[in-house]
Amino acid sequence: MPRTGCYNLFTAFFRLGLTSFGGPAMVAYIRELSVVRKKWLDEESFKHGVSLCQAIPGATAMQMAGYVGLQIRGLKGAFVSFAGFGLPAFLFMTFLAALYSRYHILPEVKSIFNGLQVIVTAIVLNATYSFGKGSVTSITGLLIVLFSAALFFAGVTPFLIILMAAFINIVIDRNRPESHATSAFEPFNKFQLCKGPLTIFLFGTFFGVLIYFLNTDLFSLAVIMAKIDLFAFGGGFSALPLMFHEIVTVKAWLSDQTFMDGIALGQVTPGPIVITAAFVGYLVQGLAGAVTATLAIFTPSFFMLVALAPLYERMKGSPRFLTATQGILSSFVGLLIYISIQFAMLVPWDIIRISTVIAALIALLGKVDLQYVVLAGACISLFIF
């Protein structure tokens, strides 16, 4: 495996991050960079990384950038590649959030975002379909989807729904005769088992105490974003229902309309959709809020990646781990159904908006680049809405 310096890792992933539109689709470009062009990893190692990053919470493409750096230069390499890949998204989103906070009341800007409501609704509907098609593979999964959606409408906290879904799937799986087959799962080394959680605890404690003494509102923002990240299984879109619930419903820091605008901006900037956290943080606490929210939304899953990468070969042999993960993924389909309906209810539907959402859905299902759909929607909105 060729060695490379941390500076080269950072610059390579920073350049890739400048054009990282499409969320999980960027994994293919990371493979092109690290396996084909640079030959940092072989094909088998890269596939193991993809499997791991899909099994743990967080944005898959961001996690893969960190995984490549981890394999090449250890913890330092993981940090620089992760930071390099995500930095362009943070810079773009913070700049757009600053512009939004100042100019969003202008008639032209309001027209654009009124139209983008429809596009965001189409995006979330498409994500629900795409995510559900790949995640729900059994009758049990479908029942968990419906159960989770019903609980969300009933006002149950999303974090409890996620835990219940994992537990229910484990219990049902244990009662299946074929689930009692032995597996190749081996016990963890006790030191390895404690190493990851201890690292997360120490870093989280230091970061949390520092933020708490600086600003208790920043501390509250950091806790919420970290909690969202820890439960965001299945990629960035799975974080949106959690973020919406915490930021709009529970804390009422932003209106539902403003939150939708943040999602729209997240689609026209490079990087994962969870960079919407920077938008939320900026509007709530300015630049310090944008930095805090961004660090908090990425840090827990990053350290899970670093801690679990050496153990994943054993973890993926655990039937309970795989079953719990499948239950969690099914619960997120239910959450996406809920958020799709919530977003749709915010739109003042008429024949133009209905035609627009249908056209956007057809384009997205036809694999038209998401960036083009959003930009086209913004241009149309300027003249129609």
Number of C-alpha atoms within 10 A of each C-alpha: 10 8 9 14 10 18 12 13 24 21 15 17 26 22 13 22 26 18 15 26 22 19 21 20 12 22 20 10 15 23 23 13 17 21 18 14 10 14 15 21 20 13 14 9 14 21 13 14 23 17 14 23 27 19 21 22 27 32 30 28 29 30 31 28 30 30 29 25 27 21 19 20 18 14 16 14 25 28 22 24 31 28 20 25 31 26 19 22 28 24 15 19 27 25 15 18 26 16 11 19 13 10 13 18 11 10 10 15 15 16 20 21 25 21 24 28 26 26 27 26 25 25 24 22 22 18 20 22 16 13 20 22 11 10 20 20 12 10 9 15 22 19 16 28 25 17 16 29 23 16 17 20 12 9 10 13 14 23 14 11 22 24 15 18 25 23 18 17 22 21 13 12 18 15 10 9 8 9 15 11 7 10 10 12 13 11 10 12 10 8 8 13 14 12 14 17 15 12 15 19 14 11 14 17 12 12 16 19 12 12 18 15 10 11 12 13 14 23 22 15 25 25 18 19 28 22 18 27 27 19 22 29 28 26 26 23 22 28 29 23 23 25 24 19 18 20 22 17 14 11 12 12 16 16 13 18 15 18 20 23 23 25 23 23 24 24 27 20 24 27 32 27 26 29 29 34 31 31 33 26 25 25 20 19 17 18 18 15 23 28 20 24 30 26 17 25 29 26 19 23 26 24 22 20 25 22 21 19 19 11 15 17 15 14 21 16 15 17 20 19 14 17 20 22 24 22 26 29 28 33 32 33 29 26 28 27 23 20 24 21 13 15 19 18 11 14 16 11 13 9 7 10 19 14 13 19 23 14 15 25 21 14 16 19 14 9 9 13 12 18 15 14 20 21 16 14 22 22 14 16 24 18 11 12 16
